[in-house]
Amino acid sequence: MIARTWTAQARPDRLNKYLSGVEETVLPGLRAVSGYHGATFLVRESETAEILVITWWESEETLVDLVGADAEAAYVPDEIARTVLRYDTRPSHYAVRIADRRT
């Protein structure tokens, strides 16, 4: 399993627009990809809203269906890019060694 992290910053007054875009565009796109195992969207609000996204994938190879041949490219639909000040163009990938989730 792979954990993929991505960060962005948004103006606080655009944060709700970003979150709506996630629910309307990003999550359906992720869910459509075989090998997708879930996501968490974290926000820390201060002068700017700092956003940390963690997604879980079966393997790096499964990311090809999302972003194409370059599995390390970011998945940022245009409507999301317009809501943030800056974002990572190259997410980080980590091998998951221990996962303890309680639902």
Salt bridges, closest charged atoms under 4 A:
ASP13 OD1 - ARG11 NE 3.07
GLU50 OE1 - ARG44 NH2 2.64
GLU58 OE1 - HIS37 NE2 2.60
GLU60 OE2 - HIS93 ND1 3.26
ASP70 OD2 - ARG90 NH1 2.62
GLU72 OE1 - ARG90 NH2 3.84
ASP88 OD1 - ARG86 NH1 3.56
